[in-house]
Amino acid sequence: MSAPTLNPALLISPVENGYVAYDPATDQLHELNPLAALIAELCDGTRTIEQIRELVGPLLPEGRAEEIDRWIEEAAKSNVLTFGSNSSESQRELSADELAKLAYRLSEHGKVRAAYLCQKRATELAPEQPTRWYDLAELAYLLGRRSEAREDYEKYLELKPDDAEIQHLVVALRGEPPPSRVPNEAIRQMYDHFAPTFEANLIGDLKYRGPEGLQLALGMVLGDRREFAILDIGCGSGLAGVCFKPLAASLVGIDLSTEMLALARARNIYDRLDAAEITEWLTRSTETFDLIVSCDCLIYFGDLQQVIAPAARLLRPGGVLGFTLERGDRHPFHLTDTGRYSHHPAYIRELAAEAGLHVARLDEGFLRTEYGVDVVGLYAVLTKENFN
């Protein structure tokens, strides 16, 4: 009898309880338990079915030897195994480009495990291409393979050492002591790249609710007051500006990304937009404001004292500082695997006291989704003395 051979076109990866194998020709994902994985290993074209029975049979409980033949028969029907001349064009190995394109399509349709297998093989075939490692790292992380994601990102950085965003992300994945904030170049790179699709991704895909949540929290404190001099820190494309424009006598926005500022400028709601690093801007500014807001910006700072203290200095008596954060359980803050920081609520209260501010509200609520999971946000409203 001819020797069974594992279909050479299958893309295989070990998992905790065996293997997963993806067949690009049929778009089928097969899960192989430990017995099936062992038989598959032995099906290398050098052993007959009788020889495989002799090797595997003694490992099975009495009366279960027939499972070997049953699995081989089913595997042959599903094209996991081939016999001799049964190989066909459908078993032709796809090129690296074909596999990468297939991985993208599979990922778009939520078939992440199959996408990972395709991308892994594409990377093996073209390891000199940095985008292969980058895409593989993202898929590995989506599957919960954190250490593999870190290794893949490190391989990517060997080929693209100037990528500031991934340099910062790897710090989190390595568990190294975090910097006090995300480096400026990483922020510029991130938002200059994502500017064209930023709002569609943030609002449509991630269901971002930061500005609306902060607007609600501030409304509880501001009441019917209007005509504020407002500063929008990290204004981005102006999503928060749209929410707070009705309260404004004047509206100033600052952001590090010129590409994002171009989007904000197109809204025609700001009296002035400045391209600047916000801590430097706050430190040197002599302007004062009734209301300072910051949505989805302070998540790029671990040490918030460098923002809250100079912002408090620019608040007029009775002024209000409102901002969003990602809520964390580690005090005072933690650099997450996303490269952003989460903050403990107690830390916000401590910083407010140090800056001479009163915590009017510190609410928890939905901020956005992340990898399909809801992110809990903090909506902070701090007031200066003489507020009424």
N, C-alpha and C positions, 0 to 999 in steps of 0.2 A: 504494500500500500504506500502511496506517495506520502512524503513528509509535509505536515502543515507548516505554513509560514505566516508570521504576523504580517498583515498588510503593510507594506513599506510606506504607503501614503498616510497612514495614521499618525497623528500628532499625540504623543503620550507624555503624561506627567504623573509622577508619584503623588499620592495624597495619603492622608492618615490611615485609611483603611484599604489600601490597594492602589489602583491606577484610575485615571480618567483618560479616555482616548477619544479624539475627535477626528471624524472622517470628513474632510472638506468636500469630497465628491458628492456625498449624500446629505451633508449638513446634519450628521447624527453624532451625538455625544454619548459615549458608552462609559458606564461605570463598572469597573472590574474589582470585585471583592478579592481578598487575599488569595483564595484558591484560583480564581480566574487569572489574577496577576501572575501567579507562579506558572500556570500552564502557558500563559502568553510568553513568559520568559523562555520557556523550553521550546516553544514553536519557532525555532530559528532556521528551519529547513534541513537540519541535520538528523532529526529524530523522527521515526515513524510514530503513529498513534500507539502501537504496542509498546514501544520504548517509553513513551510518556506515561502510559498506564503503570509500567513497572516502577518508574521513578516517583510518581505522585501517589499511587494507590496505597502504599504503606503509611502514608501520612494522614490518611483519612480514617474516620471511625468505621468500624465494621459495617458492611452493607451499603456504603455510600460510594463505592468505586465507580458505579455507573454515572455519577455526576461528571466524571471526566469526559466520557463520550458525549453526554448530553450538552456540556458546555461547548465542546469542539464543534458539534453539529450546529448549535445555535450561532456560534461565532462565525462559522462558514456561511450561514444564511445571511447574516448581517454584514458580511464583507470584512469582518475583523480578521479572519484567517483566509488564506488562499492555499490552493493545492497545485503545485507544479505549474502547468501551463495556463492555469486559470487567471493569471495576472492579466490585467487589461489596461487600456489607456486611462481608465478612471483612477488607477493607482499611480499615475505619474506624479512625481513630487512637484509641487508648485514652487515657483521662484520666490525669492525674498520679497520682491515688490508685490506679487500676487497675494502672498500670505499676509503682508502688512495691510493691504487693502481689504482683504477678507476680515482681518482682525478688527479693523475700524467698523465695518458694516455689522459684524456680530455684536460689538460693543454698543453700537447705536441702538440695536434691538434688544439690549439687556442680556445678551448671551455672553457674560463676562468670562466664564471658565473656558468656553470654546475660543473666545477672542484671545485669552491669555496663551493658550496652547499654540495658536497660529502665530502670535507675536513672538513667542519664545523661539519658535523654529525660524522665523524671519530673522531674528537677531543672531541665531547661531549661523545662519547662512551669510549674513552681512554684518559682522561684529564691528566693522570699521565705521559704520554709519551711526552717528550719535543719536539721531531721532529714534532709531530702533530701541536703544537702551532706555530712552526717556519714556517712550510709549509702554515698554515692558514694565517699567517701574510703576507707572500709574495703574496698570492692570493688576500687578502683583499686590499693590496696596488695597485696591478694591476687593481683592479676594482675602484680605486679612493676612497676607504674607509680608509682614512688616520688615523682617530682616532681609528678605529677598528684594523688596523695594529699595531698601537702603543700598544694598550691594549694586543693584542695577543703576541707581542714581549716581553712585560713585564711579561706575564704569562710564556713564555718560559724561561726568565731569572730567575724566581723564582725556576725553576727546573735545570737550567744550569747557575748559577751565575758567572761562570768563563769565559764566552764567551765574550772576549774583543771586538770583532767586533760588536756584537749586542749591547753591552753596549754603544758603541760609536754611533751606528745608532739611538738608542733611544733618545740620547741627541738631535739629529736633529729633530726627530718626536715630541718631547716634546716642542721644541722651546726654549730650555734652552740656556744660553750664551755659545757659542762654545769655545772649547779649541783652542789654537793657531795652533795645528796640530793633526793629528790622532795619538793615542798612538802607540808606537813601537809594543807592543804585538798584537794589532789589525791588523797591517800590516803583521806581521809574520804569524799570524793565517790565514789571508785571502789568502796570496799568497802561503804559504806552502800547503794549501788545494786545491787551484785552479791550481797549477803548472801542473798537468798531462793533463788538458784540456784547459789551459790558451790560447794558440795561436788559437786553433780551435774555441774557444768561441769568442775571441776578434776579430779575422780577419774574420772568417766565419759568426758568428751570428751577431756581432755588427758592422761589416764592418769598423773596426778601420783603420784610415789613418794618425795617428799622425806622425810617422817617415817620411812618404812621404811628408806630408805637411810641416814639419820643414825643410826637405831637400830642398824643393823648395824655402822656405823663405831664408834659408842660402845661397843657390846658387845665389840669387839676390845680396847678399852682398860679398860673397867670390870670385865670378868670377871663374877664372881658377886656383886659388891658390891650392896647394896640400902640402903633407908632413907635416901635422900638428901633434903636440902632443895633443891627444884628450882624454878628460875625459868624460865618460858616466855615469851621475848621475842617480841612480835608474835604472840600466841597464836591470833588469829583465831577460828575456830569451834571450836578445840580438837582439831584433827586430830592435832597432835603430842602434845597432852596425853594422848590415848588411848594412844599408844604408850609414853609414859614414866610414866604413872600407876603401873604395877606396881613401879617403882623408888623411888617417892616415900614419904618420911615426911611431907612437906608439899609442896604444889604451888601456886605462885602464878603467875598469868597477867597480862600487861599488853598492851593494844592500844589503838590510836588510835580505832578504829571502835566506837561503842556498839552498832551493829547486829550486828556480828560477835561482840561480847562477849555479847550476848543468846543467840546460838547456843551459845557456849561454856558459858554459865551453865546452859543446858538440859541439858547432859551430866551435870551434878552430879558433876564429878570434881575441881574446883579448890577449894582451901581459901579462896582469895581471888582476885578479879578486879578489876584497876584499869584505869580508862579514863585513859590518859596517853600523852604522846609519850615514846618510850622513852629517848632520850638525856637528857631532863630528869629522868625517873624514876630512871635509873641514877646520875645525877650527885648527886641529892639524897638518895638512899636510904642508910640506915645498916644495912640488913639484910645478912646474908651468906648464901651458898649453897654447897652442895657441887657442884651441877650447874646450869649455865645453858645452855639450848637455844634455838635460833632457827631455824625452818623457813620458808623463802620470805618472809623479812622483810628481811634485809640486802641483798636485790637492789634495794631502793629507796634504798640508800645507795651513793654513789660512794666518798667518803672514809670508810673503815671505822674509822679511828682514833677517830672520835667515838663509836663504840659499843664497840669492843674495849677501849680503855683504861679507861673507867669500869666495864665489866663485869668486867675483871680485878681491879679494886679490891674488888669485892663477892665474889670467890671466896675461900673459906676455903683454908688451906694444904692442898694435895693436891686442890683443886677442879678441875673440868673445864668447859670451854666448848666446846660443839658447835654448829655452824651449817652451813647450806647456802647456796651461791651459784650463779650461772651462770658457767661457766668462759669466760674471754675470752683472746684472744691479744694484746691491747694492754695494756701496762703503764703505770700501775698499774690503771686501770679505764677502762671505756668506756660511755657512754650509748647503748644500742641503740635501734632504731626502735620497739621495744615500749614505750619510756619507762622500762625497767628498766636496771640496770647489770650488766655482766659484769666479772669480776675476773681478773687474772692470778695464777696460783699463787704466783709469786715475791713478789708484793705481800703475800700472807697471811703468808708466812714473815718478811718484814721487819717487819710490824706485830706479830706475835707476839713477836719479839725485843725490840722497843721496849717492849712491855707486860710483859716479864718472864715470858712464857709459852713452853712447849715445844710444838713441833708433834709431837704423838703420831701423828696420821694426817692426810693430805691426799689423799683418794681422789677419783678421777674416775668418774662413772657417770651413767646415765640419770636425768634429773630429771622431765621432762614432754615433751609434744610442743608445738610452736608452729607454727601454719599447716601441720600435717601433717609437720613435720620434728622429729626428736628433738633436745631441748636437753640438752647435756652439763652436768652439775652438778659442783660441788666439795663434798665432804663433809669439813669440817674439824673436827678434835678437838684442842684446845689444853689443856695441863695446867699447873697452877701448881706451884711448888716443893714438895718433900716428898711428891709423889704416889707411891703404892705400891699 
